[in-house]
Amino acid sequence: MFILFAFLSAVVFLNSCKTRKPRNLLEISDINTDSIYYFLKINEVAFNTLEARLLLNVNTADINQSFNANMRLLRDSVLWVSIVPFAGIEVARILITPDSVKILNRMENICYLYDIRFLKNQLHANMDFDMLQSVLTGNDLSTYDLRNLRINQDNNAFQITYSNRLKESDSLDTERFSHSILLEKTSYKIINQLFSGVKDSFNLNVSYRDFKALDEQTFPFEIAIEANSSDNQIEGLIKYSKITLNKDLNFPFTIPEKYQIMP
């Protein structure tokens, strides 16, 4: 069961499916907040579905382990992961939606059913589906507001910072977090994201590298993750080996009758 929690912890850590090509900095005549954010959005990875094979390394105070996984993502809706550590034998299957987390433990014949707060409880961080999707794709959040935004720059990158970011549909009483994005100036790709709790002592630092062409777009094939809270520290490294966009996918998750349901 621990390997499942470690996987979720390490992982944790847009709106158009048309092909988008990178824009050069020189094409922007007026460098301001609106234009920089506009070029960020049009250079995000455009997809409706994403399928990937990946190698995940998890490093905590207790373990240092690597294993393979197959991942399927329906934008803003479903994340499906099959963990296959050796010999093509699935040991676990995970299904995450904006509302729920389901885990099939093949080794112990147990199915764990949680609401989305499971992510927050495991990471001691304000994590939801949108943040998880953002971490895995290198895109900005899709359901959070743009208030309290400021932009700084150096020779190589823009830094976009939200001091108190929250969901567009939530009230001002909702738990918020600060969000910092480092945007490379030439490609307008996100090369780093930092999520920090406003009230909670957590930091989720995500770095993107090994960018490669993918369906006339650019995608980070390597993601380094550091998650820190007052009582938890996790390092994760995701290496994608194959990614396919906009293929018809299914997300099978059937609970065998013999499985024990928990909690």
URBEL-V567587 format. One record per residue. RES is the residue in one letter. SS is DSSP state (~ for helix, > for strand, _ for the rest). OMEGA is omega in whole degrees, -180 to 180 (none if undefined). Layout:
res->[RES	RES]
ss->[SS	SS]
omega->[OMEGA	OMEGA]
This chain:
res->[M	F	I	L	F	A	F	L	S	A	V	V	F	L	N	S	C	K	T	R	K	P	R	N	L	L	E	I	S	D	I	N	T	D	S	I	Y	Y	F	L	K	I	N	E	V	A	F	N	T	L	E	A	R	L	L	L	N	V	N	T	A	D	I	N	Q	S	F	N	A	N	M	R	L	L	R	D	S	V	L	W	V	S	I	V	P	F	A	G	I	E	V	A	R	I	L	I	T	P	D	S	V	K	I	L	N	R	M	E	N	I	C	Y	L	Y	D	I	R	F	L	K	N	Q	L	H	A	N	M	D	F	D	M	L	Q	S	V	L	T	G	N	D	L	S	T	Y	D	L	R	N	L	R	I	N	Q	D	N	N	A	F	Q	I	T	Y	S	N	R	L	K	E	S	D	S	L	D	T	E	R	F	S	H	S	I	L	L	E	K	T	S	Y	K	I	I	N	Q	L	F	S	G	V	K	D	S	F	N	L	N	V	S	Y	R	D	F	K	A	L	D	E	Q	T	F	P	F	E	I	A	I	E	A	N	S	S	D	N	Q	I	E	G	L	I	K	Y	S	K	I	T	L	N	K	D	L	N	F	P	F	T	I	P	E	K	Y	Q	I	M	P]
ss->[_	~	~	~	~	~	~	~	~	~	~	_	_	_	_	_	_	_	_	_	_	_	_	_	~	~	~	_	_	_	_	_	~	~	~	~	~	~	~	~	~	~	_	_	_	_	_	_	>	>	>	>	>	>	>	>	>	>	>	_	_	_	_	>	>	>	>	>	>	>	>	>	>	>	_	_	_	>	>	>	>	>	>	>	_	>	_	_	>	_	_	>	>	>	>	>	>	_	_	>	>	>	>	>	>	_	_	_	_	>	>	>	>	>	>	_	~	~	~	~	~	~	~	_	_	_	_	_	~	~	~	~	~	~	~	~	~	_	_	_	_	_	_	>	_	_	_	_	>	>	>	>	>	_	_	_	>	>	>	>	>	>	>	>	>	_	>	_	_	_	_	_	_	_	_	_	>	>	>	>	>	>	>	>	_	_	_	_	_	>	>	>	>	>	>	>	>	_	_	_	_	_	>	>	>	>	>	>	>	>	>	>	>	>	_	_	>	>	>	>	>	>	>	>	>	>	>	>	>	_	_	>	>	>	>	>	>	>	>	>	>	>	>	>	>	_	_	_	_	_	_	_	_	_	_	_	_	_	_	>	>	>	_]
omega->[-178	-179	177	178	-180	179	-180	-179	-179	178	175	145	none	-170	179	-180	179	178	180	180	-179	176	179	-179	-176	-180	179	-178	-177	-178	178	-176	-177	-177	180	179	177	-179	171	-174	-176	177	173	176	-180	-180	168	173	178	176	-175	165	-176	171	-178	172	-180	-179	176	177	-175	-175	168	-169	177	175	-179	178	171	-175	174	-176	169	-169	176	-171	-172	168	-178	-178	174	-178	-175	-173	-177	171	178	-179	180	178	180	175	-176	176	-179	174	177	-177	-168	173	179	-177	172	176	-177	-177	-175	180	180	172	179	-180	-178	166	-171	178	176	180	180	-178	-180	-176	-173	-177	-178	-175	174	-176	-178	178	178	178	179	179	-174	-175	-176	173	175	176	-176	-175	-179	-174	-178	179	178	-177	172	-177	171	180	167	-176	-172	-171	167	173	179	-175	172	-177	179	-176	178	-178	-178	-175	-175	176	-180	178	-178	178	-176	178	172	-175	179	-179	175	-172	-179	-169	-176	-176	-173	174	176	179	176	172	176	176	-179	180	175	178	-179	180	176	174	174	-176	-174	179	-176	180	-177	179	-180	177	179	-179	179	173	179	-175	176	-178	177	-177	177	-173	172	179	-178	172	-177	-177	-175	176	-176	172	179	176	178	175	177	177	178	-180	177	-179	168	173	175	-176	167	-174	-173	177	-180	-180	178	-177	-177	-177	172	179	179	2	none]
